Amino acid sequence: MDDLDTAIFVYSAIRVLRKKKRVNRKWWVHPINSERLLNGAFYNLYNLLRADNAKFFNYFRMSQSTFDELFNKIKTKIMRQDTVMRSAIPAEEMLAVTLR
């Protein structure tokens, strides 16, 4: 075996190993996650908490007015743009998840 044959063998072996490491994905977004806007915890729970001041305070450990004030101060810094590939998580949801 000369150097060219050895190089071809090594190259082929590396390609086979790399091909085995790849994970075949079935979905771009899993069906459970694609229904987040309808069935997600934030969208179901947040509006219910906003209706009850005591529950809101117990959940976030701050009043609604404090939450809104904090949100208004930081929303421009945490907002993301929607892209062609996916929509961004709303800033209010990011803050709520961070505080929780």
DSSP file (Angstrom, degrees, kcal/mol; ACC not computed):
  #  RESIDUE AA STRUCTURE BP1 BP2  ACC     N-H-->O    O-->H-N    N-H-->O    O-->H-N    TCO  KAPPA ALPHA  PHI   PSI    X-CA   Y-CA   Z-CA
    1    1 A M              0   0    0      0, 0.0     2,-0.1     0, 0.0     0, 0.0   0.000 360.0 360.0 360.0 127.5    0.0    0.0    0.0
    2    2 A D     >  -     0   0    0      1,-0.1     4,-2.0     4,-0.0     5,-0.2  -0.346 360.0 -90.0 -95.6-178.0    1.5    3.3   -1.0
    3    3 A D  H  > S+     0   0    0      1,-0.2     4,-2.4     2,-0.2     5,-0.2   0.846 123.6  54.4 -62.9 -36.5    0.8    6.8    0.5
    4    4 A L  H  > S+     0   0    0      2,-0.2     4,-2.4     1,-0.2    -1,-0.2   0.923 109.0  47.5 -65.7 -43.8   -2.1    7.6   -1.8
    5    5 A D  H  > S+     0   0    0      1,-0.2     4,-2.2     2,-0.2    -1,-0.2   0.893 112.4  50.1 -63.8 -39.2   -3.9    4.4   -0.9
    6    6 A T  H  X S+     0   0    0     -4,-2.0     4,-2.5     2,-0.2    -2,-0.2   0.916 110.7  49.2 -64.4 -43.7   -3.4    5.1    2.8
    7    7 A A  H  X S+     0   0    0     -4,-2.4     4,-2.5     1,-0.2    -2,-0.2   0.903 111.4  49.2 -63.5 -42.1   -4.7    8.6    2.4
    8    8 A I  H  X S+     0   0    0     -4,-2.4     4,-2.4     2,-0.2    -1,-0.2   0.905 111.7  49.4 -64.1 -41.5   -7.8    7.5    0.6
    9    9 A F  H  X S+     0   0    0     -4,-2.2     4,-2.3     2,-0.2    -2,-0.2   0.923 112.6  46.3 -63.6 -44.9   -8.5    4.8    3.2
   10   10 A V  H  X S+     0   0    0     -4,-2.5     4,-2.3     2,-0.2    -2,-0.2   0.915 112.7  50.4 -64.6 -43.4   -8.1    7.3    6.1
   11   11 A Y  H  X S+     0   0    0     -4,-2.5     4,-2.1     1,-0.2    -1,-0.2   0.911 111.4  48.5 -61.2 -43.5  -10.3    9.9    4.3
   12   12 A S  H  X S+     0   0    0     -4,-2.4     4,-2.1     1,-0.2    -1,-0.2   0.898 110.5  51.0 -64.4 -40.8  -13.0    7.3    3.7
   13   13 A A  H  X S+     0   0    0     -4,-2.3     4,-2.1     1,-0.2    -1,-0.2   0.898 109.6  50.3 -64.5 -40.6  -12.9    6.1    7.3
   14   14 A I  H  X S+     0   0    0     -4,-2.3     4,-2.4     1,-0.2    -1,-0.2   0.907 109.7  50.8 -64.5 -41.7  -13.3    9.7    8.6
   15   15 A R  H  X S+     0   0    0     -4,-2.1     4,-2.2     1,-0.2    -2,-0.2   0.894 109.5  50.5 -63.8 -40.1  -16.3   10.3    6.3
   16   16 A V  H  X S+     0   0    0     -4,-2.1     4,-1.7     2,-0.2    -1,-0.2   0.920 111.2  48.4 -64.5 -43.1  -18.0    7.1    7.5
   17   17 A L  H  X S+     0   0    0     -4,-2.1     4,-1.2     1,-0.2    -2,-0.2   0.903 112.1  48.8 -64.7 -41.0  -17.4    8.2   11.2
   18   18 A R  H  X S+     0   0    0     -4,-2.4     4,-0.9     1,-0.2    -1,-0.2   0.880 109.0  53.2 -65.8 -37.8  -18.8   11.7   10.5
   19   19 A K  H  < S+     0   0    0     -4,-2.2     3,-0.5     1,-0.2    -1,-0.2   0.869 106.7  52.7 -66.1 -36.0  -21.8   10.3    8.7
   20   20 A K  H  < S+     0   0    0     -4,-1.7    -1,-0.2     1,-0.2    -2,-0.2   0.810 103.6  58.1 -69.1 -29.7  -22.6    8.1   11.7
   21   21 A K  H  < S+     0   0    0     -4,-1.2    -1,-0.2    -3,-0.2    -2,-0.2   0.736  83.8 100.9 -74.3 -22.9  -22.5   11.1   14.1
   22   22 A R     <  -     0   0    0     -4,-0.9     2,-0.6    -3,-0.5    -3,-0.0  -0.347  66.7-141.1 -66.1 141.6  -25.2   13.0   12.3
   23   23 A V        -     0   0    0     -2,-0.0     2,-0.6     2,-0.0    -1,-0.1  -0.913  10.8-135.5-105.2 123.9  -28.7   12.9   13.8
   24   24 A N        -     0   0    0     -2,-0.6     2,-0.4     2,-0.0    -2,-0.0  -0.689  22.1-150.1 -79.6 120.7  -31.6   12.6   11.4
   25   25 A R        -     0   0    0     -2,-0.6     3,-0.1     1,-0.1    -1,-0.0  -0.732  14.7-164.4 -94.9 139.2  -34.2   15.0   12.5
   26   26 A K  S    S+     0   0    0     -2,-0.4     2,-0.3     1,-0.2    -1,-0.1   0.789  74.4  27.3 -89.0 -30.7  -37.9   14.3   11.8
   27   27 A W        -     0   0    0      1,-0.1     3,-0.2     0, 0.0    -1,-0.2  -0.934  56.5-144.9-132.8 152.3  -39.1   17.9   12.5
   28   28 A W  S    S+     0   0    0      1,-0.4     2,-0.4    -2,-0.3    -1,-0.1   0.886 105.3  13.9 -74.3 -44.4  -37.9   21.4   12.3
   29   29 A V  S    S-     0   0    0     -3,-0.1    -1,-0.4     3,-0.0     5,-0.1  -1.000  93.5-114.7-130.2 130.2  -40.0   22.1   15.4
   30   30 A H    >>  -     0   0    0     -2,-0.4     4,-1.9    -3,-0.2     3,-0.7  -0.347  26.9-118.9 -62.4 141.9  -41.5   19.3   17.4
   31   31 A P  H 3> S+     0   0    0      0, 0.0     4,-0.8     0, 0.0    -1,-0.1   0.821 113.6  56.9 -54.2 -33.7  -45.4   19.3   17.3
   32   32 A I  H >4 S+     0   0    0      1,-0.2     3,-0.5     2,-0.2     7,-0.1   0.920 110.8  43.2 -63.1 -42.3  -45.6   19.8   21.0
   33   33 A N  H X4 S+     0   0    0     -3,-0.7     3,-1.4     1,-0.2    -1,-0.2   0.762 103.7  65.0 -76.4 -24.6  -43.6   23.0   20.7
   34   34 A S  H 3< S+     0   0    0     -4,-1.9     3,-0.4     1,-0.3    -1,-0.2   0.749 100.3  52.6 -70.7 -21.2  -45.4   24.3   17.6
   35   35 A E  T XX S+     0   0    0     -4,-0.8     4,-3.1    -3,-0.5     3,-0.8   0.131  74.2 113.3 -97.4  19.6  -48.6   24.6   19.7
   36   36 A R  H <> S+     0   0    0     -3,-1.4     4,-2.0     1,-0.2     7,-0.3   0.849  71.1  57.7 -60.3 -36.1  -46.9   26.7   22.3
   37   37 A L  H 34 S+     0   0    0     -3,-0.4    -1,-0.2    -4,-0.2    -2,-0.1   0.800 117.9  32.2 -67.3 -27.3  -49.0   29.7   21.4
   38   38 A L  H <4 S+     0   0    0     -3,-0.8    -2,-0.2    -4,-0.1    -1,-0.2   0.844 135.6  21.5 -93.9 -40.5  -52.2   27.8   22.1
   39   39 A N  H  < S+     0   0    0     -4,-3.1    -3,-0.2    -7,-0.1    -2,-0.2   0.349  88.1 125.1-114.8   4.3  -51.2   25.4   24.9
   40   40 A G     X  -     0   0    0     -4,-2.0     4,-1.7    -5,-0.3     5,-0.2  -0.270  66.3-121.3 -70.3 154.4  -48.2   27.0   26.5
   41   41 A A  H  > S+     0   0    0      1,-0.2     4,-2.8     2,-0.2     5,-0.5   0.887 109.9  53.6 -62.2 -40.8  -48.0   27.7   30.2
   42   42 A F  H  > S+     0   0    0      1,-0.2     4,-2.3     2,-0.2     5,-0.4   0.944 110.4  45.3 -61.4 -47.7  -47.4   31.4   29.7
   43   43 A Y  H  4 S+     0   0    0     -7,-0.3     4,-0.4     1,-0.2    -1,-0.2   0.799 119.8  40.5 -70.7 -28.6  -50.4   32.0   27.5
   44   44 A N  H  < S+     0   0    0     -4,-1.7     4,-0.5     2,-0.1    -1,-0.2   0.867 125.5  32.5 -83.7 -39.0  -52.8   30.0   29.6
   45   45 A L  H  X S+     0   0    0     -4,-2.8     4,-2.4    -5,-0.2     5,-0.2   0.833 104.9  67.0 -91.3 -35.2  -51.6   31.1   33.1
   46   46 A Y  H  X S+     0   0    0     -4,-2.3     4,-2.2    -5,-0.5     5,-0.2   0.903 102.4  46.1 -60.4 -46.7  -50.5   34.7   32.5
   47   47 A N  H  > S+     0   0    0     -4,-0.4     4,-1.0    -5,-0.4    -1,-0.2   0.863 112.7  51.5 -66.1 -34.8  -53.9   36.2   31.8
   48   48 A L  H  > S+     0   0    0     -4,-0.5     4,-0.6     1,-0.2     3,-0.3   0.899 110.7  48.5 -66.4 -39.6  -55.4   34.3   34.7
   49   49 A L  H >< S+     0   0    0     -4,-2.4     3,-1.0     1,-0.2     7,-0.5   0.873 105.6  57.7 -67.8 -36.7  -52.7   35.7   37.0
   50   50 A R  H 3< S+     0   0    0     -4,-2.2    -1,-0.2     1,-0.2    -2,-0.2   0.798 102.4  56.6 -63.4 -27.2  -53.3   39.3   35.7
   51   51 A A  H 3< S+     0   0    0     -4,-1.0     2,-0.5    -3,-0.3    -1,-0.2   0.710 107.2  51.2 -77.1 -20.2  -56.9   39.0   36.8
   52   52 A D    <X  -     0   0    0     -3,-1.0     4,-2.4    -4,-0.6    -1,-0.2  -0.943  65.5-164.7-125.0 110.4  -56.0   38.2   40.4
   53   53 A N  H  > S+     0   0    0     -2,-0.5     4,-2.5     1,-0.2     5,-0.2   0.875  89.8  50.5 -62.2 -40.5  -53.6   40.5   42.2
   54   54 A A  H  > S+     0   0    0      2,-0.2     4,-2.4     1,-0.2    -1,-0.2   0.921 112.6  45.6 -66.7 -43.6  -52.8   38.2   45.1
   55   55 A K  H  > S+     0   0    0      2,-0.2     4,-2.2     1,-0.2    -2,-0.2   0.899 112.4  52.3 -65.4 -40.0  -52.1   35.2   42.8
   56   56 A F  H  X S+     0   0    0     -4,-2.4     4,-2.8    -7,-0.5     5,-0.4   0.938 111.4  46.4 -60.4 -46.8  -49.9   37.4   40.5
   57   57 A F  H  X S+     0   0    0     -4,-2.5     4,-2.1     1,-0.2     5,-0.2   0.903 112.6  49.9 -63.4 -41.3  -47.9   38.6   43.5
   58   58 A N  H  < S+     0   0    0     -4,-2.4    -1,-0.2    -5,-0.2    -2,-0.2   0.859 115.4  43.9 -64.8 -35.8  -47.5   35.1   44.8
   59   59 A Y  H  < S+     0   0    0     -4,-2.2    -2,-0.2    -5,-0.2    -1,-0.2   0.928 129.5  22.3 -77.2 -47.4  -46.3   33.8   41.4
   60   60 A F  H  < S-     0   0    0     -4,-2.8    -2,-0.2     2,-0.3    -3,-0.2   0.526  95.3-128.2-100.7  -7.8  -43.9   36.6   40.5
   61   61 A R  S  < S+     0   0    0     -4,-2.1     2,-0.3    -5,-0.4    -4,-0.2   0.819  81.5  76.9  60.7  33.3  -43.1   38.0   43.9
   62   62 A M  S    S-     0   0    0     -6,-0.4    -2,-0.3    -5,-0.2    -1,-0.2  -0.966  85.6 -97.4-160.8 158.3  -44.0   41.5   42.8
   63   63 A S     >  -     0   0    0     -2,-0.3     4,-2.4     1,-0.1     5,-0.1  -0.265  36.2-110.0 -74.7 166.5  -47.1   43.6   42.1
   64   64 A Q  H  > S+     0   0    0      1,-0.2     4,-2.8     2,-0.2     5,-0.2   0.881 119.4  53.3 -64.5 -38.1  -48.5   44.0   38.6
   65   65 A S  H  > S+     0   0    0      2,-0.2     4,-2.3     1,-0.2    -1,-0.2   0.892 110.0  47.4 -66.0 -38.1  -47.5   47.7   38.6
   66   66 A T  H  > S+     0   0    0      2,-0.2     4,-2.7     1,-0.2     5,-0.2   0.908 112.2  50.2 -66.9 -42.0  -43.9   46.8   39.5
   67   67 A F  H  X S+     0   0    0     -4,-2.4     4,-2.7     2,-0.2    -2,-0.2   0.934 112.4  46.8 -60.0 -46.7  -43.9   44.1   36.8
   68   68 A D  H  X S+     0   0    0     -4,-2.8     4,-2.5     2,-0.2    -2,-0.2   0.889 112.5  49.9 -64.5 -39.5  -45.2   46.5   34.2
   69   69 A E  H  X S+     0   0    0     -4,-2.3     4,-1.6     2,-0.2    -2,-0.2   0.932 113.2  45.8 -64.6 -45.8  -42.7   49.2   35.3
   70   70 A L  H  X S+     0   0    0     -4,-2.7     4,-1.8     1,-0.2    -2,-0.2   0.915 112.6  51.6 -61.9 -43.6  -39.8   46.7   35.1
   71   71 A F  H  X S+     0   0    0     -4,-2.7     4,-1.9     1,-0.2    -2,-0.2   0.917 108.5  50.4 -60.6 -44.6  -41.1   45.5   31.7
   72   72 A N  H  < S+     0   0    0     -4,-2.5     4,-0.3     1,-0.2    -1,-0.2   0.818 110.3  51.3 -65.2 -30.4  -41.3   49.0   30.3
   73   73 A K  H  < S+     0   0    0     -4,-1.6    -1,-0.2    -5,-0.2    -2,-0.2   0.848 123.2  26.3 -74.2 -34.0  -37.7   49.8   31.4
   74   74 A I  H >X S+     0   0    0     -4,-1.8     4,-1.4    -5,-0.1     3,-0.9   0.499  90.5  96.4-110.4  -3.7  -36.1   46.7   29.9
   75   75 A K  H 3X S+     0   0    0     -4,-1.9     4,-1.4     1,-0.3     3,-0.2   0.854  84.2  52.6 -62.4 -35.6  -38.3   45.7   26.9
   76   76 A T  H 34 S+     0   0    0     -4,-0.3    -1,-0.3     1,-0.2    -2,-0.1   0.790 110.8  49.6 -69.4 -24.6  -36.3   47.5   24.3
   77   77 A K  H <4 S+     0   0    0     -3,-0.9    -1,-0.2     1,-0.2    -2,-0.2   0.751 117.7  36.8 -84.5 -24.6  -33.1   45.6   25.5
   78   78 A I  H  < S+     0   0    0     -4,-1.4    -2,-0.2    -3,-0.2    -1,-0.2   0.517  88.5 112.3-106.6  -5.6  -34.6   42.1   25.5
   79   79 A M     <  -     0   0    0     -4,-1.4     2,-0.3    -5,-0.2    -3,-0.0  -0.397  48.3-161.8 -68.4 144.2  -36.8   42.3   22.4
   80   80 A R        -     0   0    0      9,-0.3     2,-0.3    -2,-0.1     8,-0.1  -0.867  18.1-112.4-121.5 158.3  -35.8   40.2   19.4
   81   81 A Q        -     0   0    0     -2,-0.3     2,-0.2     6,-0.1     8,-0.1  -0.666  27.5-116.1 -90.8 145.5  -36.9   40.4   15.8
   82   82 A D        -     0   0    0     -2,-0.3     2,-0.2     5,-0.1     5,-0.2  -0.538  34.8-158.9 -71.2 145.1  -39.0   37.8   14.1
   83   83 A T        -     0   0    0      3,-2.5     5,-0.0    -2,-0.2    -1,-0.0  -0.674  32.8-102.5-117.8 176.0  -37.2   36.1   11.2
   84   84 A V  S    S+     0   0    0     -2,-0.2     3,-0.1     1,-0.2    -1,-0.1   0.844 120.7  50.2 -65.5 -33.3  -38.3   34.2    8.2
   85   85 A M  S    S-     0   0    0      1,-0.2     2,-0.3    -3,-0.0    -1,-0.2   0.876 125.0 -11.2 -76.5 -39.4  -37.5   30.9   10.0
   86   86 A R        -     0   0    0      0, 0.0    -3,-2.5     0, 0.0     2,-0.3  -0.993  66.5-104.5-159.4 158.8  -39.3   31.5   13.3
   87   87 A S        -     0   0    0     -2,-0.3    -5,-0.1    -5,-0.2     2,-0.1  -0.649  41.8-112.8 -88.7 147.7  -41.1   34.1   15.4
   88   88 A A        -     0   0    0     -2,-0.3    -6,-0.1    -8,-0.1    -1,-0.1  -0.376  30.8-101.8 -77.3 155.0  -39.3   35.5   18.4
   89   89 A I        -     0   0    0     -8,-0.1    -9,-0.3     1,-0.1    -1,-0.1  -0.633  48.5-106.3 -73.3 130.2  -40.4   34.9   22.0
   90   90 A P     >  -     0   0    0      0, 0.0     4,-2.1     0, 0.0     3,-0.2  -0.233  20.4-123.1 -60.4 147.9  -42.2   38.1   23.1
   91   91 A A  H  > S+     0   0    0      1,-0.2     4,-2.4     2,-0.2     5,-0.2   0.859 110.9  55.7 -61.3 -37.6  -40.3   40.3   25.6
   92   92 A E  H  > S+     0   0    0      1,-0.2     4,-2.2     2,-0.2    -1,-0.2   0.883 108.4  48.0 -64.2 -38.1  -43.1   40.0   28.2
   93   93 A E  H  > S+     0   0    0     -3,-0.2     4,-2.5     2,-0.2     5,-0.2   0.897 109.5  53.1 -68.9 -39.8  -42.9   36.2   28.1
   94   94 A M  H  X S+     0   0    0     -4,-2.1     4,-2.2     1,-0.2    -2,-0.2   0.924 111.2  46.4 -60.4 -44.0  -39.1   36.3   28.5
   95   95 A L  H  X S+     0   0    0     -4,-2.4     4,-2.5     2,-0.2     5,-0.2   0.924 112.1  50.4 -64.5 -44.2  -39.4   38.5   31.5
   96   96 A A  H  X S+     0   0    0     -4,-2.2     4,-1.7     1,-0.2    -2,-0.2   0.905 112.4  46.3 -62.0 -42.4  -42.1   36.4   33.1
   97   97 A V  H  < S+     0   0    0     -4,-2.5    -1,-0.2     2,-0.2    -2,-0.2   0.885 112.1  51.7 -68.2 -38.0  -40.0   33.2   32.6
   98   98 A T  H  < S+     0   0    0     -4,-2.2    -2,-0.2    -5,-0.2    -1,-0.2   0.910 112.2  45.3 -65.1 -42.3  -36.9   34.9   33.9
   99   99 A L  H  <        0   0    0     -4,-2.5    -1,-0.2     1,-0.3    -2,-0.2   0.820 360.0 360.0 -71.6 -30.2  -38.7   36.0   37.1
  100  100 A R     <        0   0    0     -4,-1.7    -1,-0.3    -5,-0.2    -2,-0.2   0.497 360.0 360.0 -72.3 360.0  -40.3   32.7   37.7
